[in-house]
Structures are given as structure tokens and as C-alpha cells.
Amino acid sequence: MTRHPHVWMGLLLWSVFSQAQAAWTVNMAPGATEVSHAVFDLHMTIFWICVVIGIIVFGAMFWSMIVHRRSTGQVAAKFHESTTVEILWTVVPLLILVVMAIPATKTLIDIYDSSESDIDIQVTGYQWKWHYKYLGQDVEFFSNLATPAEQIQNKADKGEHYLLEVDQPLVLPVGAKVRFLVTAADVIHSWWVPAFAVKRDAIPGFVNEAWTRVEKPGIYRGQCAELCGKDHGFMPIVVEVKSRADYDAWLGERKQEAAKLKELTSKEWTLEELVARGDKVYHTACVACHQAEGQGLPPMFPALKGSKIATGPKADHLGIVFHGKPGTAMAAFGKQLSEVDIAAVVTYERNAWGNNTGDMVTPKDVLELKQAESQ
């Protein structure tokens, strides 16, 4: 039996549409935590209540228009008001709201109950990166965007996780209740991981709490959800959830690294070693504003290549990197970077792009500056 060409065309379009509809997800994702599941269930409960209300209201409306249309000789009733109707359309919506409020209140109570946590992590937003501090563990680090500049500048193909990859992810153990203490060091940010159903504003001078308990290992991604400056889109969040054994091993390694970093402060560094380390620090913390070749983005971000700062007195150069520059976008890196990294990046800037001052700032110089500031 042959089919008309239009029939085949219709079957083809139906097949394509069905596949496209299957790939087109418009609903919320259930997430990976008990809170995110509760939020999803609440969302679906309210959705189906709204569906039932819509069916009843539109069903009554269309039934009235069809059955009581003028062409059938229907005559509109004449009355001024009805006490019964007034009571019904007041009581029924009230009961619906009460039914909706009960699960919503329970979910909200669970969302804000951050007590009895197993791990406390301070999350601090900076322009434009995140700082994580494991309270009581002597472990802290910055998490920076890891997408190569070539991809951002359209000089290379975009990666799978374009603008959603970092150099150091936040690491959590599976099954542990983790409390986040969220704040900011400069402007308002917002720490948002959709799979955890966690979104908290990071406000300078305030601490907001949130918590999560992730049910299975994996990598979960999020972003800053508050417009916080020109690189707002370049401060992603990556959370890696490990098994308890793997997490303990990772935490032990980070503690060892922190101890080694403290030892590096007293090391006798060479100019070449500091420049090499400073190159990495610069391309992580400074390149977004001052650019790869030190040419800057004037007038907001001045050039470092041949500048009076990078070729002038090294004490002034160190002071600006350490304290920042009030009234400008230059951030203070005294609390953001270690003594070693501050010394390395200043040394690099004074000897890169043809500056070639031959100057060297050592970690001991930075430590002395910190000690002088604390007195």
C-alpha cells in the first residue's frame, strides 16, 4: 500500500518535533540534595494545584459561553449581588492558600535550618573570584575562572565547560551536612548552585547562612547570580563532591600544601624563580584587568608595561598591590594572596614586557609589611 507524499511529510515532521520536544526541558531539575528535592516537590505540588484550578475555571467559563449563548435564546439573570457567591469566592481561595502554605512553610523551615552542621565553610565573593575557607581546618584558597583567554577572545574553539570551569573547585564529602557562611569583600555577589537549591547573596559586612547535604559524588556547577561588575560572567562556581575517604585524603593534602607555603616564606628565592611563579599568579589574578601583555584597558585599568608604578620605587609598587588604590578598581591583594605570591607577582611585573628593572621583592619583604600593618 502506497502513501501520499503529504502523509510521509507529516510523519517526518511529527518525528522531528517529537525528538525536539524530548530534548526541550522547561521544568526545574530535581537537583542532588534533600533540599533541592523538597523544592522540586513543592514546585510540582503548586503546579498541579494551579492546573486543577485552571481546568475548573476555564471549564466553567467555556461551558457557560457554549451552553448559555444568545443563539439558544438564553436570557441573562438580573441580580445585584449574591451573599453566597461572595462567601464562596472568599472562602475557597483562602482554603487553597492554606493548603499551599502548609508544604511551603515546611520546606522553608528546612531550607533555613543550618544547625548541627558537620563542616563549616566561609564563602567570600571578590571581584571576580570566590574564596573558600574551611573553618577549623587551616585550609583556604581562591577559586578562579580557568577558561583560557583565547576562548573568551574567540581565538580558539569554546570548551565543553566554557566559563563554567575553575582552577580550584570547592570540595565536599558526600552525605555530610555543610554550612556555608556567605559574605563579600567588595561589592554584592550571589553564590548560586542550582543542583543544591542554594542561592545566597554575598554582602560586604554581612554573613548569610545556607546549607547542603549532597547525596552522590560528582561535579556540580553554578555562577555568581548578582551583577557585580564588568567580569560578573567570569566568576563561576564548581563543587566537586567526593567520597568520605577521598575527601579526607584531599583535605590532608591541602593541609600539607598550606604548611609548605608557610615554609616558602623563609626560603631564599632567586629572581628567576620569583618571575616564573609571578607569571602564573599574574595570569590568574591580574590578567583580566591589566591584560596579558601588560597593556591594560585605559583609563580604568592602566598599563603596567613601562608604567611609573612598575618601573618606579618597588616599595610604592608593593604598597599598591598590597593595599589597592582607593577610588579605583584596583583591589587590595594583601589578604587575597600569600606573601610568596605577592612578592612573585610584583617581581614579575617589574621585569616583564621590557620593564627589566632587575628588582626583586621577596616574601620576607611582604611579611615585614604585614607585620608593620598589624602593629
N, C-alpha and C positions, 0 to 999 in steps of 0.2 A: 504494500500500500504506500503510495507516494503522498507527501505532504506539500502543501502550498508553501512557496518561499517565505511568505509572511509569517507562517507558523514557525518555521525554523528560526527566523529572525527573532520572533518573540521569545522562543525558548532560550536562544543565546543571550538576549538581553536579561531575561529572568535569572539565568545562571550567573552572569556577571554581577548583577545587582545583589544577588544573594551572598556572593563571596565578599563584595564590598561592605554589605551590611554586617556580615560576621566580623570583619576587621574593624568596623567603626564602633568603638566603645565610647558611650556617652555617660555611663553611670560611674559612680565612685568606685574606687578599688577597695576591697575588704581590708587591705593592709596586712601587717605582720605582727601586731601586738594585740593584747586583750582590749586595750582602749580603742584601737582602730576598728576592731571587730564590733565593739559596742556602738561606736559612732556609725558604722555602716548599718548595723541592725536598726538603730534609731532612725536613720535616714530612710530605710526601706519601710519601716512601720509608718512613718509620717507620709511617705509617698503613697502607700496603698490606702491610707485613710483619705487622702486627697483624691485618689482615683475613685473611691466609692462615693464621696461627696459629689465629684464631678458627674458621675453616671446618674446619680439621683437627681441633681439639679437640672442637667441638660436633658435627661429623660423626661422629667416633668414639663420642662419648657417646650420641647418638641411635641410631646403628647398634647399639650394644651393648644399649640398652634395648629396641629393637624385636626384634632377632634372638634375643637371649638372655632374653626374658621368660619368666616362670614358666609361663604358659599353654601354651607349646610343649613343656613338660617338661624345660626346661634345668635343670641342677644346677650350682651354684656350685663352682668349683675350690677345693680346700683346700690352701693352701701358706702357709708363714710369711713367706718373703722370697724375692726373686729378685735375684741379683747382676747379671744382665743388665739388668733394669729399672732398678735403682739407677744403673748406669753410664749408661744411655741418658738418664734424666731429669736427670742431672747434666751430661753432655757436650753434649747437644743445646741446652739453654738457654744454655750457655756459648758455643757456636758462634754462636747467634743474637745474643747480646750483642756478640760480636766484630764480626760483620757490621754491626750497627747503630753500633758505636763508631767504625768507620773513617770514614764520611762525617760523623758528628757532630764528631769531632776536627778534621777538615779545615775544617769550617765555623767552629768556634770559633776556630781559629788565624787565619782570615781576618777574623773579627769584631774580634779584638783587635790586629790588625796596623795600627796608625795611623801607621807610619813613612812617610817620603817624601811628606808632605802638600804640596799646593800653597798652601793657605790655612789659617791657624790662627785659631780664634775662641774667645775665652773666654766661656763662658755662665755667668752668675751668677744664682741664684734669690733673689728678695726676696719678702717678704710685701707684695703679691701681684702680682708682675710679674717680667719677665725682663730682664736687662741683657746686651747683646751688645757685645763689644769685639773689633775686627779687629786682631789683633796686628801691629805694624809698619806700620799704615796710618793711625794717628791718627784712627780713626773708631770711635765708640762711641755707644750710645743705649739707652734703655729702651723696652721693648715692653709696652704696657698694653692691657687689655681695652677694646674700642671699642663694645661693645653698649650702646645708650642705657639710662639708668637707668629710663626709662618702660617699656621692655620687661621689665626684670627685676622691676619692681614691678607688672607686669600692667596697666599703664595704656595700653599700646599693643600692637599685634599683634607676635608674635615674627618676627624677620627670618630670612632663609634660613640664615644662619650664626650663629644665636643662641648667645652665649657662646663662639664659636669665631672671633672677629674681633678684630683688634688695630689700634692706631693706626700702628705702625711694624713691619712684618714683617721677619724675618731674610731677607737677600737673598744668594743663592749663584749662582755661574756653573755652567752645565750642563757636565758632563764633568770637573770639577775635583775632586781629592781634598781634602776639607775635614776637618780635625781639630778636634774640639770638646774644649775643656778645661772640664769642668763642675764648678762649686763653688756654694756658697751663702753668703749674708752673715748669715743669722739662724737659720733652722731648716732641717730636711731637706726638700728638694724632690726632684722627679724629672723630668728633661727627656725627654719621650717623643713621638716622631713615628712612628706605625705604618708609614707608607709607606716609611720609611727603615730599618725594623727597628732603630731606635736608641732605647734607653731606659737612661739613666744617672742614678743617684742624685746629687743635688747636696747635698753635706755640708759644713757650715762647717769650715774648716781643712784640708780635703782636696781634691784635684783628681783627678777621674776622667776618663779619656780615652775618646773614641769617634770614629768617622769615617764619612763617607759620600761617595758619588760618584753624583750624580743623573743619570739618563740622558736625561731630557727636560724641557723647560721646563714650568712650571705652578705651581700653588699647592697646598701640602701643609699639613695642619693636624694639630695634636696638643694635648696638655694636660699639666699637671703631674699625675703619677701617684702622688704621695705626699701623704697627708693632712697639710697644713701650716698649718691654722688655719681661721678662720671663712670666709674668702674663697678657700679652696682651689679651688673650682669656677670661680673668676673669673680664672684666670691661664692663658689658652690660649697655644698656640704656633702661629704662622703663618710658613711658609717660602715665599718666592717665588723660584723658580729662573728665571733669565734666561739669554739667550744671552750669550756672552762679551762681545760688543760692548756690549750693553745693560747688562751688569754693570759694565763699565769706565766707562761713562757715569754710571751711578748712583753708583759709588764716587767719581768725580771731583766730582759734585755734593755728596756728603756731606762731602768734604774742604773744599770751598768754604764750606759751611754752618758747619763747625767753626771755620774761620778767621773768618768773620763773627761768630760767637758770642763769640769772644775779643775782637773789636773792640768789641762791645756793652758789655763790662765797663767801658770807659773813657768810654762815652757819657754825656752829661748828660741824665738821664731826668726827665720830668715826673711828677707824681703820677698824672695821668690815664693816662699810658702804662703805668706800673707796675701800676695797678689793672686795666687791660684785659688785660695779659699775665698777671697773677696770677690772674685769673678762670679763664683756660684751664688754668693749672697746677693750681689748686685742684681743678677738676672732673676732672682726670686723676689726680692723686696723692693727694688728701686726701678726696675726697667719699665714698668707701666707708666711712670711719670717722666722719667729722665731719658727714656729710650735706650736702645741697645748700644748706640754709638755715642751716648752722652750728649746728644744734640738737643734734648729736652723738647718741650712743647710751649715755647714762649707765648704770651708773657706769664701764664700761670705756673708753668714748670720750666724754670730757666735751664739753659745748657750748662753742663759740667765741663764739657770739653773746652779748655782754655779759659775757664772762668776764674775770677779773682778769688773765689772761695776755694776751689780745688788746687790752685797754684799759690795761694797766699799762706799766711801762718797756719800751721797744722793744728794749733790749739783752737783757732776760730772754726776751722773745718770740723774738728771733732765736736766742738760745742754745738754746732748747728745740727749735726746728725744725732747727737745725744738728746738735746733739748727741743729740737724742732725750731720753727720760726713763727712766732705769734703773728696772726693776721694774714697768714698764707696757708697754702695747702700742705706745706712741709710738716710731716708728722714727727713727733719725738720718738726716737727708736731706743732710748735709754732703757725702757722696760720691755721692749719688744724683742731685742736681740741680746745675745750673750756678749760678755766682754771680748771674747775671741772674734765673734762675727762683726762687732762694731769696729774693732781695730782692723780687721781684714778688709772690710768694705771701704773704710776711709783710705787705707793704704792703696787699695786698688784704684779708687777714683783719682788719687794724686799721681798715679803712674800709668794710667790708661789713656788712650786716644791722643797720644802725643803730649800729655801733660808732663810726664817724665821728670818729676821733681826730685826723685830719689829718696823722698821722705818715707819714713816708716813709723806708723803708730802701733804700739804693742798693746797686748791685753793688759799689761801692768799699768799702762797709761790710763786706760779706761777704768780699771779698778780703782786707781787713785782718784779719778774724777768722781766716781760713785761714792767713795768714802768721804771725799770733801763735801759732796752734796748732802750726805747724811748727818754731818756734824752741825 
